[in-house]
Amino acid sequence: MRPQWVHKGRGIHPRCLAPRGIMLSDATHQQEPEGEHLGADDGQPKVDNPRISALKALKLNLLTQTAELRKQLETTSKDIGSGKVWSGKTADAWHSELEGRRAHMKSLIDKVIPAVDAEIAKCPAKVSVAEAKMMRMDLQGY
């Protein structure tokens, strides 16, 4: 689990300085003063939020991948269900199970893009240079 970055007026610092995977309780951290948060207007120059760029790239990739996945699931189901590729009791049982899994996958796929859109909506469009630097480092795994 990575630490979340919180703006405290003097720049960005991790909420947690404990070893990776161990989060300190919120009670050990000071609460953020009202109005001081990511993207707050504190007089620093603002740049585009790199998290939004990363999320938009993810969304574009997901749109391509989900379209291909839907196509593959539908093709497989049609091929098995037609009886031309495989027939018999086992084929019918397999096709029935495949249809159930396909419907479940479709419902999950339909939730992915809105989830990314919701994350994009939460992000401020502009952040300070320091915030952007920390976000880029977090996105790169530092």
C-alpha positions, 0 to 999 in steps of 0.5 A: 500500500502506498502512502497518500500525499497530503498538502500541508501548506509547507509542501507535500509530504507522505501521510505515513513514514512507516515502512511500506504496507504499514499505515499509521492511524489517522489519529497520529496525523494532524488534520488538514486545515480547512481549505488546504488541499490538493489544488488549493489556491496558495499563490504557487504557479499551477500546472496540469494535474498529471493524475488526470493525464494518467487516468485519461490514458488508462480510460483510452486503453480500457475502452480499446481493451473492453471492446476487444474483450466483449467481441472475443466473449461474444464470438466464443459464445456464438461459436460454442452455442451454434453446435458447429464447433462442438455439440453434445451434453458437455458442450451444452453445459459448457456453453451455459456456464460460458453465457453466465460468465460472459454476462458477469464479465459484461456487467463488470466491464460496464462498471470500469469506465464510469469508475475511471470517470469518477476518479477523473472528476475528483481530481483538481484540474490544476495543481502546484508544481510540487504537487505535480512532481510528487504525483508523477513520482507516485505514478512512476512507483517512487 
